[in-house]
Structures are given as structure tokens and as C-alpha cells.
Amino acid sequence: MKLQTLSIYILLLSTFCTSYSQERDADGGTLKISNKAKGENLYDVAKQMFININNKDVDAIVNMNHPKIFESIDKAQLKTQLKTEFEGNNLLTIEYPNRIPDFKVSEISKLDYKDVEYAFVSYEMQAKINFKQKLDKLTQKSMKELMSSKGMDVKFTSKNSMSVMMKDKITILLKDKLTGNSCKMIDFNKDLPYLTKVVLKEVLDAAERYKQELN
């Protein structure tokens, strides 16, 4: 099994899978964490994101993404990737807990000079990966190292199955002129090549501070 091929699905996993989140409070910093955000009901927006994932509703998931993403990735290609993730392929299948996770939503922040509003959703992601063939110890070691470098905790439960968990996964909720003043989501994943093209540096910096406050 080629590690390069598997890494594609590891990246996809880190972007979309869900689980239970930790109940935490942040001390200090510029953003306050709460279960309900002020203004637009971002709690319901975030909850709908998880519902769409649990329902494997590919069209709904794609439509929740910020439109600027599709300047860098073809919408049809993203739909195909999602279907592959949900249905599996000749290498592996991915299982997600079919439940709404506990999650936190930050207060809304604004960039007045850009007419932008944003908030963050934090949660823990958890999934199980089942491989179509058994993995030897060297491959398992390489997989653990690769996924650990992306902030994931990995435990092999058999030679062809492993559990995956990532603490404090973050999704950015963004509202601007391009979204028609409705909230759209962008995964805060530094491996995404288009992230800096879609999200302003001020928002990315705030997301990084928010993540640090969770620790």
C-alpha cells in the first residue's frame, strides 16, 4: 500500500470527520468561548454542519462551504472526494460516529474595514479507518508518524483497522459580501493549499489564537 495514496485520505479525514468534543473553558485572550454565539444563531449553523455530515448529504456539505473555495477547487471534484470518503474505495473505508458532537462556538468578531464577520466552532474529531488489506508494522509506524504530524492520535485495533482522534478541531464560520451575508464554513486546516487565498490573515491569526486558548 502506497503511503502517498493513503495520505490523501488522511488529509480528507482531518477536514470532514466529527466526534465528541471536550468541555473546556478558555482563560484570557481575545475571544470568549460560549455554547451560544451572539447575533445570528451560529450554534444552529454549526449543528446543521454536523447533521449534514451524519446524513452523508454531500450536496448540503458542499453548499455550506465558502464560495471562494471553489476558485481553487472544482465543486464537482469536491463532491466526488466526499462520496469516496463516505462510501469507501479499494483502499479503505472510514466510519464516523453517527451523532451530534458536543461543540463550542466563539463570540462573533468583526473586521469593519472589510465588512467581514467570523466565529469559530471547536470540537474533537473521531473516526475509525478500516483498510482493505493488512498493514505490516513498518506501514503502521509510518501511518502513525504521518498522522501524528497532523495533530491526530492513532491507535491500531488490528492489522487492518485503527481509531483516530484529533483534539480541538476548528471550523471557521465566515460571513461577508460573497456569502450574501449568511454564514459559510471553512475548515481551519493548514494543509489546505487554498486556505490563505480564501481567509484573511487577520482571521487566520485569530483562529490560531483561539486554538491556543483551548489548550
Secondary structure as GFF3:
##gff-version 3
##sequence-region A 1 215
A	DSSP	alpha_helix	3	16	.	.	.	ID=ss1
A	DSSP	beta_strand	33	34	.	.	.	ID=ss2
A	DSSP	alpha_helix	42	54	.	.	.	ID=ss3
A	DSSP	alpha_helix	58	63	.	.	.	ID=ss4
A	DSSP	three_ten_helix	67	71	.	.	.	ID=ss5
A	DSSP	alpha_helix	75	87	.	.	.	ID=ss6
A	DSSP	beta_strand	92	95	.	.	.	ID=ss7
A	DSSP	beta_strand	104	106	.	.	.	ID=ss8
A	DSSP	beta_strand	109	111	.	.	.	ID=ss9
A	DSSP	three_ten_helix	112	114	.	.	.	ID=ss10
A	DSSP	beta_strand	116	131	.	.	.	ID=ss11
A	DSSP	alpha_helix	137	148	.	.	.	ID=ss12
A	DSSP	beta_strand	153	158	.	.	.	ID=ss13
A	DSSP	beta_strand	161	175	.	.	.	ID=ss14
A	DSSP	three_ten_helix	177	179	.	.	.	ID=ss15
A	DSSP	beta_strand	184	187	.	.	.	ID=ss16
A	DSSP	alpha_helix	195	198	.	.	.	ID=ss17
A	DSSP	alpha_helix	201	214	.	.	.	ID=ss18
###
